[in-house]
Amino acid sequence: MAGPTGHGNSLGAALNDLLRAQVTPRHRLSSYNAKHWHAQLSQLTATHRGYQALDDAGLHVTTKTLINWLSDPEYNIRRSYRDLIHTAYENVATVPADPIPDHVKNGQYEISGVVKTGDDERVRGTRRAAPLRIDGSRGDWNEIEALWMAGELTDDDFEDHFIDDVIVADIGEGTDGWDFPGASYPVEPR
């Protein structure tokens, strides 16, 4: 992890940018956009991974049945089978996030920008005030990682959990909690 990130962003956005530069987030493959069960089934049966997803979803039919379905897009199949095909399709279309690596969770961070605790508000990372230094290894990353793996880690959630679960675990509550009211937060991992 080298170099600053997040210029012009909230603290949460800067942290998310930093994480996305290190690991792949949960995402959807752009080639999986079929809506109809027949198109989904056709795409799934074109790859070994697709066949595996159908099996994992619980679709167990004979080869003859599968050929009948694939040969006629108007074939009338049960809703339960359409649901299994859709489930398999979504499972293949969605690529899971990489876990947050230990070097990120155990990293040392320097945060520059406007930092406020109680009545003390100052611009950190200048000649007058050192950056806010945080030891990530002291924090609890479980909530952050759970949201990340689910593809639901918003900038606001990241900022809130980083403050509550990492900053507070490392250096305490501050005078009256921590607030990052500025517009730009370069975050440098060390």
C-alpha positions in Angstrom: 0.0 0.0 0.0 1.8 3.0 -1.2 0.8 6.6 -1.8 -2.0 8.8 -0.6 -5.5 8.4 -1.8 -8.9 10.1 -1.4 -8.1 13.6 -2.3 -11.4 15.6 -2.5 -13.3 12.9 -0.7 -14.9 12.3 2.7 -12.9 10.1 5.1 -15.2 7.1 4.2 -14.7 7.6 0.5 -10.9 7.9 1.0 -10.9 4.7 3.0 -13.1 2.9 0.4 -10.8 4.1 -2.4 -7.8 2.8 -0.5 -9.5 -0.6 0.0 -10.6 -0.9 -3.6 -7.0 -0.2 -4.7 -5.9 -3.3 -2.7 -8.7 -5.9 -3.3 -11.5 -6.6 -5.7 -14.9 -5.7 -4.4 -18.0 -7.8 -5.0 -19.3 -7.0 -8.4 -21.6 -8.3 -11.2 -20.1 -9.6 -14.5 -21.4 -7.3 -17.3 -21.9 -10.3 -19.6 -24.7 -11.7 -17.4 -27.7 -9.6 -18.2 -30.3 -12.2 -19.5 -33.8 -11.8 -18.0 -35.7 -14.8 -19.5 -35.1 -18.3 -18.0 -34.3 -19.7 -21.4 -31.5 -17.2 -22.1 -30.2 -17.7 -18.6 -30.2 -21.5 -19.0 -28.5 -21.2 -22.4 -25.8 -19.1 -21.0 -25.3 -21.3 -17.9 -25.0 -24.5 -20.0 -22.3 -23.0 -22.1 -19.7 -23.3 -19.3 -18.6 -25.9 -16.8 -19.0 -23.2 -14.1 -22.6 -22.7 -15.2 -23.4 -26.4 -15.0 -21.9 -26.5 -11.5 -24.0 -23.5 -10.4 -27.1 -25.3 -11.7 -26.2 -28.4 -9.7 -25.3 -26.3 -6.6 -28.7 -24.5 -6.9 -30.4 -27.9 -6.9 -31.6 -28.3 -10.5 -31.5 -32.0 -11.1 -33.1 -33.0 -14.4 -32.3 -35.5 -17.1 -30.2 -34.6 -20.1 -33.3 -35.2 -22.3 -35.3 -32.7 -20.2 -32.5 -30.2 -20.4 -32.3 -30.6 -24.2 -36.1 -30.1 -24.5 -35.9 -26.9 -22.5 -32.9 -25.6 -24.5 -34.5 -26.4 -27.9 -37.7 -24.4 -27.2 -37.7 -21.0 -25.5 -41.5 -21.2 -25.1 -41.3 -24.6 -23.3 -43.5 -24.4 -20.2 -41.4 -25.3 -17.2 -42.5 -25.2 -13.6 -41.9 -22.0 -11.7 -39.7 -23.8 -9.1 -37.4 -24.8 -12.0 -37.3 -21.2 -13.3 -36.4 -20.0 -9.8 -33.5 -22.5 -9.6 -32.2 -21.4 -13.0 -32.4 -17.8 -11.9 -30.6 -18.6 -8.6 -27.8 -20.4 -10.4 -27.6 -17.5 -12.9 -27.3 -14.9 -10.2 -24.7 -17.0 -8.4 -22.5 -17.1 -11.5 -23.1 -13.5 -12.4 -21.9 -12.2 -9.0 -18.2 -12.3 -8.3 -17.6 -12.3 -4.5 -15.3 -9.7 -2.9 -11.8 -10.6 -2.0 -11.4 -10.7 1.8 -9.8 -7.7 3.3 -6.1 -8.7 3.6 -4.3 -8.7 6.9 -1.9 -6.0 5.8 -4.9 -3.6 5.5 -6.4 -4.5 8.8 -3.0 -4.4 10.5 -1.9 -1.2 8.7 -0.7 2.0 10.2 -2.7 5.0 8.8 -2.0 8.7 8.6 -5.1 10.8 8.1 -4.8 14.4 7.0 -7.6 17.0 6.9 -10.0 18.6 9.3 -10.3 16.5 12.5 -12.6 17.4 15.4 -13.0 16.0 18.8 -15.0 18.0 21.3 -14.0 21.7 20.9 -10.7 20.8 19.4 -10.9 21.2 15.6 -7.8 21.4 13.5 -6.3 20.6 10.1 -4.1 17.6 10.6 -1.1 16.8 8.4 0.3 20.3 8.3 3.4 21.9 9.8 1.2 22.9 12.8 -0.5 19.6 13.4 0.8 16.1 12.6 -1.6 13.7 10.7 -3.9 11.6 12.9 -2.0 8.3 13.2 -4.1 5.2 13.6 -2.9 1.6 14.3 -5.4 -0.6 12.4 -4.2 -3.7 14.2 -5.9 -2.6 17.4 -9.3 -2.3 15.7 -12.2 -4.6 15.2 -12.7 -5.0 11.4 -15.5 -7.5 11.6 -18.4 -5.2 10.7 -16.4 -3.5 8.0 -15.4 -6.8 6.5 -19.0 -8.2 6.7 -20.3 -5.2 4.8 -17.5 -5.4 2.3 -18.1 -9.0 1.6 -21.8 -8.4 1.1 -21.1 -5.6 -1.4 -22.8 -3.1 1.0 -19.9 -1.1 2.4 -20.9 2.5 1.7 -18.6 5.5 2.3 -20.7 6.5 5.3 -20.7 3.0 6.8 -17.0 2.7 6.3 -16.4 6.1 8.0 -18.7 5.3 10.9 -17.3 1.8 11.5 -13.7 3.0 11.1 -14.3 5.7 13.7 -16.2 3.4 16.1 -14.3 0.2 15.6 -10.7 1.2 14.6 -10.0 4.7 15.7 -11.7 4.4 19.1 -10.1 1.0 19.7 -6.7 2.5 19.0 -6.7 6.0 20.6 -10.0 6.2 22.5 -13.2 8.2 22.3 -11.5 11.6 22.1 -13.0 14.5 24.1 -16.4 14.0 22.6 -16.1 11.4 19.8 -14.4 11.9 16.5 -15.7 13.9 13.6 -14.3 14.5 10.1 -16.2 17.5 8.8 -13.7 18.4 6.0 -14.1 17.8 2.3 -10.7 16.1 1.6 -9.0 13.3 3.5 -5.7 11.9 2.1 -5.1 8.6 3.9 -1.6 7.3 3.7 -0.9 3.8 4.8 2.5 3.3 6.4 
